[in-house]
Amino acid sequence: MLKDITQAWTQTINATAAGADLSSAEAIAEAPSGTSGTSSVLPLTNFGSVNFTGVTANGKSLDTLDPVQISMPDTSVADMASDGSFAVNYTGTGFAQWFGV
């Protein structure tokens, strides 16, 4: 479920695909990318925290599946709880570093 508490909406999508490889799962908070046709990553704005609650894959808590953490610059990731919950926190200076503010 995707939930935006600031705008009071939620979205849930359950999907299946015949023959899908069920050996990989992701819980992602990522930086935006440019639209100039290149794969440039844009700087983060101060998003505060993004909370992932009860993350599961194939009915198992993500913490039991030996997840690999990949962190973005200017962020920290809280330790994962036994139910697969964790938070990504903004720690940087936002656009100030890019514009000399």
ZIQUISUL-V611150 format. One record per pair of residues at least 4 apart in sequence whose ideal C-beta (glycine too) atoms are under 8 Angstrom apart, sorted by the first residue. I is the first residue (numbers start at 1). J is the second residue. Records with the same first field share a line. If there is no record, write none. Layout:
I=J / J
This chain:
1=10 / 11 / 12
2=10 / 11 / 12
3=9 / 10 / 11
4=8 / 9 / 10
16=20
22=57 / 58
25=57 / 58 / 62 / 65
27=52 / 55 / 62 / 86
29=50 / 52 / 72 / 75 / 88
30=72
31=41 / 42 / 43 / 44 / 72
32=41 / 42
33=39 / 40 / 41 / 42
34=38 / 39 / 40 / 41 / 42
36=40
43=74 / 94 / 95 / 97 / 98
44=72 / 73 / 74 / 75 / 90 / 92 / 94
45=94 / 95
46=90 / 92 / 94
47=90
48=89 / 90
49=87 / 88 / 89 / 90
50=87 / 88
51=85 / 86 / 87
52=84 / 85 / 86 / 87 / 88
53=83 / 85
54=61 / 83 / 84 / 85
55=61 / 62 / 84 / 85 / 86
56=60 / 61 / 62 / 84
57=62 / 65
60=64 / 65
61=65 / 82 / 83 / 84
62=67 / 80 / 84
63=67 / 80 / 81 / 82 / 83 / 84
67=80
69=77
71=75 / 76 / 77
73=92
74=90 / 91 / 92 / 93
75=88 / 89 / 90 / 91 / 92
76=88 / 89 / 91
77=86 / 87 / 88 / 89
78=86 / 87 / 88 / 89
79=86
80=84 / 85 / 86
81=85 / 86
90=94
92=97
93=97
95=99 / 101
96=100 / 101
